[in-house]
């Protein structure tokens, strides 16, 4: 990689555009980058790094690139860095612009932020022109990382050798040295292998522990199943031999459980035999007791039958008389029915004769029937008179309805005549009302068009007045804030200049005896600068800068607000014109009043049109009603004459038919009632005669039936007759007696019952107690057998489960042992790893050994062959080994720690280490050639001879066609190195001056 040209605009301390021609500087091989403290020497290197990677080294990168902009730059000038370089034979041009907060364009106030931009171009030698490759930040970053083969951190360590970093690396412990080497050589993959092995070890260990936990849980379940008599092995999950111990203990528990099951089985068989014998004895005793009770109960039942023998004979006699009386029962029922019918018929005859007239009170059935037929014949002659009477009623109703219609039509005619007489006047009034409403609506539309512009001008005038007042106030604020911002800027610049003048005293305050100076590298500080009265420190300068920035922001905000108010005032004035606001308000109010008045008049248009339409419909309806009433009157007169003639004829016919009654209906009712009563009386007389004859015949048949059945009188037969309930009750008693007598005889005749009665009384309670005791013994033995069988089955099941778990865990346990051994070796904790060296440290140790070898070549020249850097695998204290770095002193022949080197020796040892590290990292990155290097500070700690030797080594880099830029403000280097790039600072910003001749 060779740098050709660098263009910097508004970057860091450079307010304008500065250019650096690296081709001219590199022609001499060595060139010096110098200038006063704070001028911006390191900013030149930051610009190179920013052009390549889009960010600056280390802690200087913050704020998303916003802090890279120069405070000295013109607000309209954008920050930009352009770098031209050659990498692997390709000539590239990189341009980067960080985010930029710029003023808004045109007349708009305030600022806006433009996004960061990047360009990558490649020079096409054949075409003789630049070719665009990409404008994407991500694509450009990936391309640069690919062609250089280095990340930003590697580039900053290899190409921009930073001040003090390698001195710290030289003296650092193994852990700090390992972190730096890990970033440079990208050994994360080896650390990832360590982590992967550790994760696998933890995962397999957790699985093994989980399996052991389940195995111990099964062991505790077996202990519970065995009754708690056997304690499981007292081992923890993960302990060696756990599986074998648990399986052996389970085998012993199973054997013991099987022995207990055999003993319980024998005890159960003996108890079952004893219980069966006791049950048989109990059944025999209970049977004897039952037969003895049966015999005693039969003897008692026989005694009770003997006591009820007389009552049984009486019941048999009563049943026999009842059976005889059953033959007389039909005659008795027939006589009762005849007597009941005769009494009912006699009562009906007396009732009907009481309702007859006196001339028919003693008539017989024949006379009453003849009188009823005569009344019916007279009633039949009134049918036509009834029809005439109904017709006359309908005729009179129709005539009354005609009279009602006539009165209603007369009212309609009078109302219609009166309303139609006023029709012309009412129609003219309604038409005038409609026309007036139409004129008001037209006027309202015209005023609505005038009303909106008037209101808009009034609002604009009021806004114009308010904005005019606000603009005056904003103008005064801008003047006041501009003056205050100017004062704050002048104050800040004064403090900054005072601080730069006294910066030496500020740096001297940090000097410590025996430690190198951060500027010159010397460890002796004979006359450090002192702070004088009124010294300005960094805190005071930053406070003044903050105050200036805050005042400038307030000024910019006030100017933006003033611009907004002016634009709003111009818009409002264009809308309102020059007319005073009160005049516009009066005009708007007048238009509103006229518009409201016209709207009220126009609102009556629809009601007026509806009223006119309704009136015209009413006029048509009333005219039609008047004509219809006249037609109905003519028809009604004709119908009235016809009804009058029919009425006279019907009244003459009805007068003849009514007789003395008030109406034909009344006369018909009288005849109907008379005929009905006579017919009912005739029927009642005939029924009474018939029932009297049937009663006489029934008495004769009853007396004959009682005599044949053996009864002296019918009354005696009736007394012997049993009703259904009494017959059932008597028959039930007789049947019960007979059944009981037969049952008693059968029981007393049973031979087993008679034999049992001759035996002693059975002891059922004793037999039951013996059987219960045998059952309890059987229950205990069965429970013991069930428990033993359950325990044995549970132990067999759990033992099989434990054995399967052990077989399942065997491959996992083997894998855990293998992974744990590998993880311990990689992490440096295993006993086989004697030096306790991690895998990543082992790889980095090989790289450090290469770096030490490459650095020794230059260190021997710089130290006149005295010092050699060597890599050490020894452990330091209780830490791990692998990244030790020692120096061998050829004068004493002893190897010692690098921390024992002096300040100057530390510098050239660090420089040799940095150059060696650059060679190794370059080879590691793919062999990209680095033709340009920068070394930042530290030369002030060297004496003249050592400085010559160091410069000879750096000058020898030209043999590999390299150019080295030295960043320093040591005056002696200005005389020794002729190619120089000087950075000069000023209140308006720093500038660069390039010189390549002696």
C-alpha angles and dihedrals in degrees: 000000000000126000117221109173140357124197117190124189125182090339124144110318093349109099096181135029118300127182130203120197103206092178089063093044094045094053090083093048093230125055132174126228106197143155141128122303111283094016094117109262093140090045089067089059090044089056091053091050092045092051091053103038107015093243138070126241125281124322094357089077110089142113095051090280095305092115093056092078117102117247088214095059124109111257090239094052116092122219112249138167121194122185128184117198144152120235124176091344094310120117108215135181120206122193122183131180117188121215110296129206102206135169116270116260125252119006095328117121128226132031138284132200121241116206122248115270134200135189130191119191133174126208114239106208093191093055094033092226141097118262123208114237107173147339095196117111092212096047092047092049092050092047094050092046089050098049094042094040090216138098122229092264092051091047092051091051097042105035103021100045099200125223113262097355096105093042087058090044090052093054098034124115123248095268095052092042089050092053092054094045090046091058092047100045099033098231093164090116090064091047087049089054089052091049092045092052091046091049092048090048091052092045095050091042090053090049092049091047090048090051091048090049090054090047092052089047089055088049091054090048089053089050090053091046091050091054098255094282093119123056116214121233112292097232132128128230110281095024114136116255093020095128095049092047093050093048093049092048090049092053091055091048091051093051092050091048092052091052091051090049092055092050092049091050093055092048091050093053092053092048092049091054093049092047092051092052092049091050092052092051090049092051091052094050092047091052092052090047090050094052092047090052090047093054093047091049091050092052090050092050091051091054092052091050090055091053092055097046096107093050089049092055091050090052091052091052092047090051091051093053090048091054090053092048089054089073091059094045097090092054090048092051092048093051091049091051092049092049092050093049092049093052091049093048093048090052092050091050092053092047096050095045089054091061095051126096117261094258091061100038095103100030121125128238093271094050092048092051091051092052091050092053091052093052091050092053091053091049091055091059091063096064096095091045089055091054091049091051092052091048091051091053091052091048093052091048092052091050091052090051090052090053090051092050090050092056092048092050091051090055091049092051094050093048094047093048092050095047096046091051089067097040100103094052094047093048093053091051093051093048090051090051092052093050092050092052091049091053090050091052091052090050091050092054091052092049092047089060090053095042101065096052090047093053092044091052090048093052091046091050092052091047088048091056093047094047091048090059093044091049092055091051093046092049090055090048092052092052092048096046093045090055092047093049091051091052091049092050092049090048092050093048090049092052092046092052091048091051093049089050090054099036091112091064090048091053091044090058089067096052118115124189112256094018121102120256114252089225107040102011094232120141095207117080106184100164115014117186119258130221113249128210113292094023112174115221130196094264092057092048093049090047090054091047091051091050091050093048091049092048091047091051090051090050092050091048091050091050090049091051091048091052091049091050093049093051091047090048091052091050093048092047091051090054099043100036121200098306113121116253095239091053091051090048091053092049092049091049092051092050090049092053093049090046093051091049092050091047091053091052093045092051089070093060098089096043089049092051091047092049092051092049091048092050092052091050090049091051091053091047095051093048090052091047091053092052093046091051091055092052092049092051092057093049092047095056092055093050092048092059092052092050093051092057093049092048094057093052094049095049091054091052094048095050090062095046099048098058109177094346122097093235142006090249091055091049091049091050092053093052093045092053093047093050093047094050093048092049091047092050092050091052092048092052092051091048093052092052092050096049092049091057093046091052092053091051092048093054091055094050092048094054091051094049094050091052093051091049092055100257122131094217137012087245091060091052091050090051093052093050114108123214120225096264095048091046092052093047093048092046091049092054092049092048092047091052092050093047094048092048091051093046093051092049091050094051093047089050095055109110095208091052093048091048093049090051089059092055127085117271112282119247100223095162092056092049091048092051091051091049093048091052091051090049092052091050090050092048092052093050092046091051090049090049092048091049092048092047092047091048092050093047092047092050091049091050095045092045091053089048092050092048091050090049091051091050091048093050096048096085091042091051090051090050091049092053091050096045093045090053092050093045091050091051093048093046094046094239100107121101089235089062097077096181094045089232119163120225093248090048090051091055092044090049089059090050091047090051089055091047092050091050093049092045093049092063091063097032092060091054093046092048096040091250095307103113134051126181115224133182118237130203093193120124118246111220112308092335129101124273134231108082103064119137122197136173123227114216109212090197094061099021090227130125114228141170119279089234088074093067118108123243096268093040089050090053098053091039088052090046092051089047091050093050092047091047089050091055094048095045090048091053090045091051092058103280098286106172114240107207096169126053133172126208115196117211134304100110093109091076094063128092119229097265094047090044089055091050092048091049090049089055092048091045089052088063085077087072086071088047092254130143121211125202116203117205108206144122094212106133096215090063090060089063095044099044115053100184103078140170109199123196113206120193127211138164089262093052139282126294133193127233120195123206125175104168131079 
